[in-house]
């Protein structure tokens, strides 16, 4: 992709161009360039840059010249595909997808099937020979546009046809979806820009320390239809298991579906083996592409794909969000495969992830005879006990509770961040609830079935997201011993070689400062001052990242703790920042 001199706000495809700037085109578009450069099949696209997003917020609207450049970008897609945007024959429909430089899965808006109107629906029906397919495309687009651009809060998903969706939108917001595809496109780009400052996006960035002015690029991409016929579908593939890190494909496939169906959690897809049974050649092609992307990306990949009438298209590939357990396994295995050196493997695992991995699990035998309330798919492992609430606002007001929903959406993220665990009635292992919970390393069980919310709300439960089971009441737990885990032992050995800070239970050198002996009134929001000349620190406050940074800045030689690896990783991370 290249930024030709005739474009100020777009990046357009150019197979001979150098790698585009991820900061300029966003991670999604960068992954399209990467897949295309590897000879993999992707639908053609162009990108509205993050510079245009910044100008949008500075100017209070689409910047001068962008509307004309959007027309030029669409004309290029028309030429490539011999289709016409808004045309009465061989119409071109596009997706309008967000894509920040730093991956924020599900936090910003995507609008599919854009360019549809009554005339285009008729053209799709004639071309496909399937009026029901054309009507479904129109209904879906109308719902996307009404919700994401016009701001309708009505539940539009279960309405049977375009007319009923239009009526619901009009009654709710007193606006209509424009028939002009160019007006649709301009408004959709603005809406995606605006979604970068939505409450859910702000909450996600705050949680992960991502700058609020990051903005987003917008990828405008030709549609491929996973809902076209019985030989079509959509899915998500992880090149390595994002739950436990094992070196095996992990994913789901939905026949006659679009990507939004899978990630939303409204529909429960089937295992990837369903695609293998229906289309073994397509399945083999997908696994071959996945292996190549894993190898070239030097990391586990999360790949979105669509099959249209038996033809495979890749839509995105990005480093996979993963649990703490998976992060450890993948980092060690990449060293064993010769992909990473130990020093780089240490950058793939954080101190917080190790703390998560070392948190308690249900004690041996404690679940024997316990009342099982619901079971589902174990989407993000861990154990949590708390009172069940059924809204993100209630979760935010009661940190540490259990959030139970029919399915989750980006609007629930602030509650998911506050909750100790997430449980849903619907969805599979690649649903929004599953993906976001893995990113947060929050225990999550999905697909527990109808009436789960009603049966659990208000109760105290224990969620065992390692087995996918929700128990009544509070079950006893036990802690994990890091010295018994081979992957953790290897990471610890590499980490000890990477920092001069000594960490353990027998490393104390006088003088020692023990924060745990301080009176309660001396402990507040600020770390206690480290006395000059201190060589060794004790106390939980100095095992957290802020405490480790303070210890290194004070010239301390050792920190006493039973769990060494989190402290060592925090020390290494601070050294990297200071170098």
KADA-V196765 format. One line per field, one symbol per residue. ss: DSSP state (a for helix, b for strand, c for the rest). Layout:
ss->???
//
This chain:
ss->cbcccccccbbbcccccccccaaaaaaaaaaaaaaaacccccccbbbbcaaaaaaaaaaccccccaaaaaaaaaaaaaaaaccbbcccccbbcbbbbbbccccccccccbbbbbcccaaaaaaaaaaaccaaaaaaaaaaaaaaaaaacccccccccccccaaaaaaaaaaaacccccccaaaaaaaaaaaaaaacccaaaaaaaaaaccccccccbbbbbbccccccccccbbbbbbcccccccccccbbbbbbcccaaaaaacccccbbcaaaaaacaaaaaaaaaaaaaaaaaacccbbbbbbbbccbbbbbbbbbccccaaaaaaaaaaaaacccccaaaaaaaccaaaaaaacccbbcccccccccbbbbcbbbbccbbbbbbbccaaaaaaccccbbbbccccaaaaaaaaaccbbbbcccccccaaaaaaaaaccbbbbcccccaaaaacccbbbbbccccbbbbccccbbcccaaacaaaaaaaaaaaaacccbbbcccccccbbbaaaccaaacccccccccccccbbbcaaaccaaaaaaaaaccccbbbcccaaaaaaaaaaaaaaac
//
